[in-house]
Amino acid sequence: MFDESVLIESPVSLARRERVKNSSGLLSSTSRIRATVWLLKISDSITRHPQYKSNELLYTESNPGANVSVKWRLNLTGVKFRRLTYWDLARVKWINEQCLPENYLWRTWFSLYRAYKDISWVAVDEKSDLAIAYCMNKLDEGWSFWDRSRWVKKGHVFSVATLPQWRRRGIATALLALSFESMFDKGCQEIFLEVRVSNTPAIRLYSSRFKMQVVMRVPRYYHDGEDAYVMAVRREDVEDDIRLLTRWLRDQGLVESAED
Ligand SMILES: CC(C)(COP(=O)(O)OP(=O)(O)OC[C@H]1O[C@@H](n2cnc3c(N)ncnc32)[C@H](O)[C@@H]1OP(=O)(O)O)[C@@H](O)C(=O)NCCC(=O)NCCS
């Protein structure tokens, strides 16, 4: 079903193994080259395989002979991603009102935009150029969730939503990956968010695709009395995966640059 040439060791596990060896935390040039080859093999097999359109990605992490575990399946046909612009704001507010009970005043959206537009992202329908999903983020700092004696910079996923008719295509996955990457680029060591304890789809998204763990439960966090889970992930546990995905999104031409 899937071209065997991609079933080689992924650069993520490669890098992880090498990091154990040379503890510098950086990809060696050999693993960088192998990562590139691996990505090329993926794109090549996708474009050649009739079952997949050119901007679908099946990311597998497995060894030859082992069962293929599909990590991300994305179908981003007709979708583009860009950093939040002023012109997207009203639409983001509207999407939020369609998708979530936590709604905010215009001035909250505007201040978020002013302070954090370079780390917040929208997905846009290519045909209409209108936002169909968003991920709004903030920068924060505090004691590490893993080491209470360490003060760290944190990225806070403030709100994320995809319009119902666009769901289960990997749009939130791509938006979160782009958001995590821009927060890492601002020096964040941990990323966290709050989620309703009943929000199974979102919890699954954060845990399965972004290795986020529940680090706390906050009683009656929401206005209707529901508890929140605080979920978080350390940069070193997820960064390799994130950069692989964002590089793929850019290689596919799905991410508009600021000049576009
Ligand atoms: C949660 C939400 C943002 C996901 O958006 P999306 O664009 O559909 O997400 P993706 O397509 O990237 O989903 C990736 C993975 O998340 C999990 N997931 C997403 N929706 C799911 C659902 N309804 N049921 C179970 N798992 C789900 C799955 O693991 C999915 O992978 P799969 O489709 O290969 O099984 C969207 O459902 C939404 O807008 N919900 C309402 C707003 C909300 O709850 N926001 C989060 C607040 S904390």
The ligand as an SDF file (V2000), in Angstrom:
LIG
                    3D

 48 50  0  0  0  0  0  0  0  0999 V2000
   -9.9980   19.6430   18.0370 C   0  0  0  0  0  0  0  0  0  0  0  0
   -9.9840   20.2360   16.6270 C   0  0  0  0  0  0  0  0  0  0  0  0
   -9.2450   21.5900   16.6550 C   0  0  0  0  0  0  0  0  0  0  0  0
   -9.2360   19.2630   15.6940 C   0  0  0  0  0  0  0  0  0  0  0  0
   -9.1560   19.8890   14.4070 O   0  0  0  0  0  0  0  0  0  0  0  0
   -8.8450   19.0380   13.0660 P   0  0  0  0  0  0  0  0  0  0  0  0
   -8.3780   20.0040   12.0400 O   0  0  0  0  0  0  0  0  0  0  0  0
   -9.9920   18.1740   12.7500 O   0  0  0  0  0  0  0  0  0  0  0  0
   -7.6420   18.1330   13.6080 O   0  0  0  0  0  0  0  0  0  0  0  0
   -6.7320   17.1090   12.7680 P   0  0  0  0  0  0  0  0  0  0  0  0
   -7.4090   16.7240   11.4880 O   0  0  0  0  0  0  0  0  0  0  0  0
   -5.3760   17.6650   12.7060 O   0  0  0  0  0  0  0  0  0  0  0  0
   -6.8030   15.8600   13.7600 O   0  0  0  0  0  0  0  0  0  0  0  0
   -5.6680   15.1370   14.0460 C   0  0  0  0  0  0  0  0  0  0  0  0
   -5.9530   14.0180   15.0190 C   0  0  0  0  0  0  0  0  0  0  0  0
   -6.6280   14.4890   16.1840 O   0  0  0  0  0  0  0  0  0  0  0  0
   -7.5230   13.4670   16.6660 C   0  0  0  0  0  0  0  0  0  0  0  0
   -8.9170   13.8940   16.4390 N   0  0  0  0  0  0  0  0  0  0  0  0
   -9.3320   15.0360   15.8270 C   0  0  0  0  0  0  0  0  0  0  0  0
  -10.6940   15.0760   15.8340 N   0  0  0  0  0  0  0  0  0  0  0  0
  -11.1180   13.9370   16.4260 C   0  0  0  0  0  0  0  0  0  0  0  0
  -12.4050   13.3990   16.7360 C   0  0  0  0  0  0  0  0  0  0  0  0
  -13.5400   14.0400   16.4120 N   0  0  0  0  0  0  0  0  0  0  0  0
  -12.4670   12.2270   17.3900 N   0  0  0  0  0  0  0  0  0  0  0  0
  -11.3400   11.5570   17.7390 C   0  0  0  0  0  0  0  0  0  0  0  0
  -10.0780   12.0010   17.4560 N   0  0  0  0  0  0  0  0  0  0  0  0
   -9.9790   13.1850   16.8260 C   0  0  0  0  0  0  0  0  0  0  0  0
   -7.2720   12.2620   15.7860 C   0  0  0  0  0  0  0  0  0  0  0  0
   -6.1930   11.5610   16.3770 O   0  0  0  0  0  0  0  0  0  0  0  0
   -6.8490   12.9120   14.4860 C   0  0  0  0  0  0  0  0  0  0  0  0
   -6.0930   12.0710   13.6620 O   0  0  0  0  0  0  0  0  0  0  0  0
   -6.8870   11.1090   12.6260 P   0  0  0  0  0  0  0  0  0  0  0  0
   -7.8500   11.9780   11.8680 O   0  0  0  0  0  0  0  0  0  0  0  0
   -5.7620   10.5670   11.7620 O   0  0  0  0  0  0  0  0  0  0  0  0
   -7.5630   10.0770   13.4880 O   0  0  0  0  0  0  0  0  0  0  0  0
  -11.4400   20.3960   16.0590 C   0  0  0  0  0  0  0  0  0  0  0  0
  -12.1560   19.1960   16.2860 O   0  0  0  0  0  0  0  0  0  0  0  0
  -12.1920   21.5640   16.6490 C   0  0  0  0  0  0  0  0  0  0  0  0
  -12.1240   22.6830   16.1440 O   0  0  0  0  0  0  0  0  0  0  0  0
  -12.9190   21.3160   17.7470 N   0  0  0  0  0  0  0  0  0  0  0  0
  -13.6880   22.3690   18.4010 C   0  0  0  0  0  0  0  0  0  0  0  0
  -12.7810   23.3770   19.0400 C   0  0  0  0  0  0  0  0  0  0  0  0
  -11.9010   22.7310   20.0870 C   0  0  0  0  0  0  0  0  0  0  0  0
  -12.3130   21.8230   20.8100 O   0  0  0  0  0  0  0  0  0  0  0  0
  -10.6680   23.2370   20.2020 N   0  0  0  0  0  0  0  0  0  0  0  0
   -9.7110   22.7770   21.1730 C   0  0  0  0  0  0  0  0  0  0  0  0
   -9.8900   23.5330   22.4200 C   0  0  0  0  0  0  0  0  0  0  0  0
   -8.6820   23.0710   23.6270 S   0  0  0  0  0  0  0  0  0  0  0  0
  1  2  1  0
  2  3  1  0
  2  4  1  0
  2 36  1  0
  4  5  1  0
  5  6  1  0
  6  7  2  0
  6  8  1  0
  6  9  1  0
  9 10  1  0
 10 11  2  0
 10 12  1  0
 10 13  1  0
 13 14  1  0
 14 15  1  0
 15 16  1  0
 15 30  1  0
 16 17  1  0
 17 18  1  0
 17 28  1  0
 18 19  1  0
 18 27  1  0
 19 20  2  0
 20 21  1  0
 21 22  1  0
 21 27  2  0
 22 23  1  0
 22 24  2  0
 24 25  1  0
 25 26  2  0
 26 27  1  0
 28 29  1  0
 28 30  1  0
 30 31  1  0
 31 32  1  0
 32 33  2  0
 32 34  1  0
 32 35  1  0
 36 37  1  0
 36 38  1  0
 38 39  2  0
 38 40  1  0
 40 41  1  0
 41 42  1  0
 42 43  1  0
 43 44  2  0
 43 45  1  0
 45 46  1  0
 46 47  1  0
 47 48  1  0
M  END
$$$$
